[in-house]
Amino acid sequence: MDTFDGIVVRLGEWQIPIQQSVLNWLVLCVLFSLLFFFVGKKVEKADVRKAPKGVVLLVEIVVQLCSNIIGDNLKEKTQKYLPFFGTLTMLMAVSNLLGLVGLQPPTSNLSVNVTLAVMMFILIQYTGFKEKGIGGRLKELTEPMWLLTPLNLIGELALPLSLSMRLFGNILAGTIIMLLVYTVMKGFAPFGYVGYAVTPLLHAYIDIFSGLIQTYIFFTLASFFLGQQALEEED
């Protein structure tokens, strides 16, 4: 417990440790809820006859970006799933950038990533059973031949593992790399402080570029597998 960097919530004799990464995610959820409420009021009052500007224009840009991420995979179902995917996309994108302000990114915690991946897995499976029925979905798991059923099941269960581990590995690796860089710089002080000339470039790649790319990959893959279940009947 000496290296624990979060808070401990005490409920009687129970102690619930909450790590900093999880706490950061919870704080982001609260802040985004307030932001969505404020922005919603702005959008409601906006005049549709005039070109959007300010907050309304920014909202339209962000919504369009989120729509582009999942649009190719969900096609006509994009608007149906956009609120869910869009909210999580914005949350994950911001959480991946927290390293820029010295906070631990929530996605560097495996439990956060597993929770998000399991949410996607449940949504995909629920959609498959809803669109195809129990018989149709189970039959799909036996295609192209029943001998491959175990492999199909493994493939289905591998999705949340793949989504969570890919995100966790990349974000945690970036956090560790920057920690090592600053440790080395401190160890060779004062000459090591010359490294501050290149750390902005490292942050630009590790925290910004890589963080946003991982967000894009996560939701692109999730929407792809969701689209396979949601659109098959139309195809």
C-alpha positions in Angstrom: 0.0 0.0 0.0 3.1 2.3 0.2 3.0 3.0 -3.5 -0.8 3.4 -3.7 -1.6 6.7 -5.4 -5.3 6.9 -5.0 -7.8 7.4 -2.3 -9.5 5.0 0.2 -13.2 5.3 0.8 -14.2 3.9 4.2 -17.7 2.6 4.7 -17.8 1.3 8.3 -15.3 -1.6 8.4 -15.1 -1.7 4.6 -12.2 0.0 2.8 -12.6 0.6 -0.9 -9.3 1.7 -2.6 -9.8 3.8 -5.7 -6.7 4.3 -7.8 -5.8 7.7 -9.3 -6.5 6.5 -12.9 -10.1 5.3 -11.9 -10.6 8.5 -9.9 -9.6 10.6 -13.0 -12.1 8.7 -15.1 -14.9 9.3 -12.6 -14.0 13.0 -12.5 -14.0 13.2 -16.3 -17.5 11.6 -16.3 -18.8 14.2 -14.0 -17.2 17.1 -15.9 -18.5 15.7 -19.2 -22.0 15.4 -17.8 -21.9 19.1 -16.8 -20.4 20.0 -20.2 -23.1 18.1 -22.1 -25.8 19.8 -20.1 -24.4 23.2 -20.8 -23.8 22.5 -24.5 -27.2 21.0 -24.9 -28.8 24.3 -23.7 -26.6 26.2 -26.2 -27.6 23.9 -29.0 -31.3 24.2 -28.1 -31.2 28.0 -28.3 -29.2 28.1 -31.5 -30.9 29.7 -34.5 -30.9 27.0 -37.3 -31.2 29.8 -39.9 -27.8 31.2 -39.0 -24.4 29.6 -39.5 -23.1 28.0 -36.3 -20.4 29.7 -34.3 -18.6 29.4 -31.0 -19.5 26.4 -28.9 -22.2 25.2 -31.3 -19.7 25.1 -34.2 -17.2 23.2 -32.1 -19.9 20.7 -31.1 -20.8 20.1 -34.7 -17.2 19.5 -35.6 -16.7 17.0 -32.8 -20.0 15.2 -33.6 -18.9 14.9 -37.2 -15.5 13.5 -36.2 -17.2 10.9 -34.0 -19.6 10.1 -36.8 -16.8 9.6 -39.3 -15.1 7.1 -37.0 -18.0 4.8 -36.9 -19.9 5.8 -40.0 -18.2 3.5 -42.5 -18.9 0.5 -40.3 -22.4 1.3 -39.1 -23.7 3.0 -42.2 -27.5 3.8 -41.8 -27.3 2.7 -38.1 -24.7 5.4 -37.3 -27.2 7.9 -35.8 -28.7 5.2 -33.6 -25.3 4.4 -32.0 -23.7 7.8 -32.2 -24.7 9.1 -28.7 -23.1 6.0 -27.1 -20.0 5.8 -29.2 -19.6 9.6 -29.4 -19.7 10.0 -25.7 -17.1 7.3 -25.0 -14.9 8.5 -27.9 -14.7 12.0 -26.4 -14.1 10.6 -22.9 -11.3 8.3 -24.0 -9.7 10.9 -26.2 -9.5 13.3 -23.3 -8.4 10.6 -20.8 -5.6 9.6 -23.1 -4.3 13.2 -23.1 -4.2 13.6 -19.3 -0.5 12.7 -19.3 0.1 16.2 -20.8 -0.9 17.7 -17.5 0.9 15.2 -15.3 -2.1 13.1 -14.4 -2.3 9.3 -14.9 -4.5 8.4 -17.9 -7.4 6.2 -16.9 -6.7 4.0 -19.9 -3.3 3.1 -18.4 -5.4 1.1 -15.9 -6.3 -2.4 -17.2 -9.6 -2.5 -15.2 -10.9 0.6 -17.0 -10.0 -0.8 -20.4 -11.5 -4.2 -19.6 -14.7 -2.5 -18.5 -15.0 -0.5 -21.7 -14.2 -3.6 -23.8 -16.7 -5.7 -22.0 -19.3 -3.0 -22.6 -18.6 -3.2 -26.3 -18.7 -7.0 -26.2 -22.1 -7.1 -24.5 -23.5 -4.5 -27.0 -22.3 -6.6 -29.9 -23.7 -9.8 -28.6 -27.0 -8.3 -27.6 -27.3 -6.7 -31.1 -26.5 -10.1 -32.7 -29.2 -12.0 -30.7 -31.7 -9.1 -31.2 -31.2 -8.9 -35.0 -30.9 -12.6 -35.8 -32.7 -14.3 -33.0 -31.2 -16.9 -30.7 -31.3 -19.6 -33.3 -29.8 -17.4 -36.0 -27.0 -16.2 -33.8 -26.1 -19.6 -32.5 -26.2 -21.0 -36.0 -23.7 -18.3 -37.1 -21.3 -19.6 -34.5 -21.2 -22.9 -36.3 -20.4 -21.6 -39.7 -19.0 -22.5 -42.1 -19.0 -26.0 -40.4 -19.9 -27.1 -36.9 -16.3 -28.4 -36.3 -15.1 -24.8 -36.2 -17.6 -23.8 -33.5 -14.8 -23.8 -30.7 -12.7 -21.5 -32.9 -15.6 -19.2 -33.5 -16.3 -19.0 -29.8 -12.7 -18.2 -29.1 -12.8 -15.5 -31.7 -15.8 -13.9 -30.1 -14.3 -14.0 -26.6 -10.9 -12.7 -28.0 -12.5 -9.3 -29.0 -12.7 -7.7 -25.5 -9.3 -9.1 -24.6 -7.8 -7.7 -27.8 -9.5 -4.3 -27.4 -8.5 -3.9 -23.7 -4.9 -5.2 -24.0 -4.1 -3.1 -27.1 -5.2 0.1 -25.5 -3.7 -0.7 -22.1 -0.3 -1.7 -23.6 0.1 1.4 -25.7 -1.1 4.0 -23.1 0.9 2.4 -20.2 4.0 2.1 -22.4 3.8 5.8 -23.2 3.4 6.7 -19.5 6.4 4.5 -18.5 8.6 5.9 -21.3 8.0 9.5 -20.3 8.6 8.6 -16.6 11.9 7.0 -17.6 12.9 10.0 -19.6 12.3 12.5 -16.8 14.0 10.1 -14.3 17.1 10.0 -16.5 17.1 13.8 -16.9 16.9 14.3 -13.2 19.7 11.8 -12.6 22.0 13.7 -14.9 21.1 17.1 -13.6 21.9 19.9 -14.4 23.1 18.7 -17.8 20.1 16.4 -18.1 17.8 19.4 -18.2 18.8 19.9 -21.8 16.3 17.1 -22.4 13.5 19.5 -21.9 14.2 20.7 -25.5 13.0 17.3 -26.9 10.3 16.4 -24.3 7.6 18.4 -26.1 8.2 16.4 -29.2 8.0 13.2 -27.2 4.7 14.3 -25.6 3.4 15.3 -28.9 3.8 11.8 -30.2 3.2 9.7 -27.1 0.4 11.6 -25.4 -1.3 13.3 -28.4 -0.7 11.4 -31.6 -0.6 7.9 -30.1 -3.4 8.6 -27.6 -5.8 9.8 -30.3 -4.8 7.0 -32.7 -5.5 4.4 -30.0 -9.0 6.0 -29.4 -9.6 5.8 -33.2 -8.5 2.2 -33.4 -10.6 1.1 -30.4 -13.9 2.5 -31.6 -13.3 1.7 -35.3 -12.8 -2.0 -34.3 -15.7 -2.0 -31.9 -18.1 -0.4 -34.5 -16.8 -2.8 -37.2 -17.8 -5.9 -35.2 -21.1 -4.2 -34.2 -21.8 -3.4 -37.8 -21.4 -7.1 -38.7 -24.3 -7.9 -36.3 -26.5 -4.9 -36.9 -26.3 -4.7 -40.7 -26.2 -8.2 -41.9 -29.9 -8.5 -42.5 -29.9 -5.3 -44.6 -26.9 -6.6 -46.6 
